[in-house]
Amino acid sequence: MRILDADIFAYALYDESPAHNQAWETVEKALSGDIDLFITHTTILETYNTLFWFYRVRPIKTLLEKLTLTLDGLTVVDPAISGVQIAQTENIPLGDGFLIGTALKHSKPIIVTNDPHIIKVAPKYGLITENPIPDEVKKSLSTWKVESSK
């Protein structure tokens, strides 16, 4: 039982990302029923903001259609307010705290992420991280730049 982070979801939905294929493979497994993959409202909003503001995906209608089609195959769970305390205690971004808190609240022991904050902190809470992005792709992400809006 896995919970999805916004970084992986954004890579999956943005075809031009160097990490698209690996991230989409994870989402596709959930859509086909091969794995249970959960997502929070917070993650959906973070993904939307990344796609809209950073990747400049336009028009909004197309972006929302793509999100909707993908979300139909995922299970949405309520975020845990305990994430605020986790973020404060661990000195990590609030969204990351919410994700860890939500994984704990809903007994989702695996967080699918590429986020170094979550990868570092999750084991303190008995959680496992799963990063579908191989090292060579991670390196290309660090230098990759969005060329144009799609």
Secondary structure, DSSP 8 states (H G I E B T S, - for coil): -EEE-HHHHHHHH-TTSTTHHHHHHHHHHHHTTSS-EEEEHHHHHHHHHIIIIIS----HHHHHHHHHHHHTTSEEE---THHHHHHHHHT--HHHHHHHHHHHHTT--EEE---HHHHHHGGGGT-EEE--S-HHHHHHHHH----S--
